């Protein structure tokens, strides 16, 4: 296993926290950040099982 999937999963966690904290102030930015979070998490998982 390489380090790239671990970095992507860590990034997804960081982005999820940002999305959660933005929810009360800017819902659109929070949703966009949530979509990027899901993309990073899926990419990390798919890269890890490849």
C-alpha positions as CSV (number, residue, x, y, z in Angstrom):
1,X,0.0,0.0,0.0
2,X,1.3,3.4,-0.9
3,X,0.8,6.7,1.0
4,X,-1.5,8.4,-1.5
5,X,-4.8,6.8,-0.3
6,X,-3.9,7.6,3.3
7,X,-3.4,11.3,2.4
8,X,-6.7,11.3,0.5
9,X,-8.6,9.9,3.4
10,X,-6.9,12.4,5.8
11,X,-7.8,15.2,3.4
12,X,-11.4,13.9,3.3
13,X,-11.6,14.0,7.1
14,X,-10.2,17.6,7.2
15,X,-12.7,18.7,4.5
16,X,-15.5,17.0,6.4
17,X,-14.7,19.1,9.5
18,X,-14.6,22.2,7.4
19,X,-17.9,21.4,5.8
20,X,-19.5,20.8,9.2
21,X,-18.2,24.1,10.6
22,X,-19.4,26.0,7.5
23,X,-23.0,24.6,7.7
24,X,-24.4,27.4,9.9
25,X,-22.8,30.3,8.0
26,X,-22.7,29.3,4.4
27,X,-24.8,26.3,3.3
28,X,-23.8,26.5,-0.4
29,X,-20.0,26.4,0.4
30,X,-20.7,23.6,2.9
31,X,-22.4,21.6,0.3
32,X,-19.7,22.1,-2.3
33,X,-17.1,21.2,0.3
34,X,-19.1,18.1,1.2
35,X,-19.1,17.0,-2.5
36,X,-15.3,17.4,-2.6
37,X,-15.1,15.5,0.7
38,X,-17.0,12.5,-0.8
39,X,-14.8,12.6,-3.9
40,X,-11.6,12.5,-1.9
41,X,-12.9,9.7,0.4
42,X,-14.1,7.6,-2.6
43,X,-10.9,8.2,-4.4
44,X,-8.8,7.2,-1.4
45,X,-10.8,4.0,-0.9
46,X,-10.7,3.0,-4.5
47,X,-7.0,3.7,-4.7
48,X,-6.4,1.6,-1.6
49,X,-8.4,-1.4,-2.8
50,X,-6.8,-1.3,-6.3
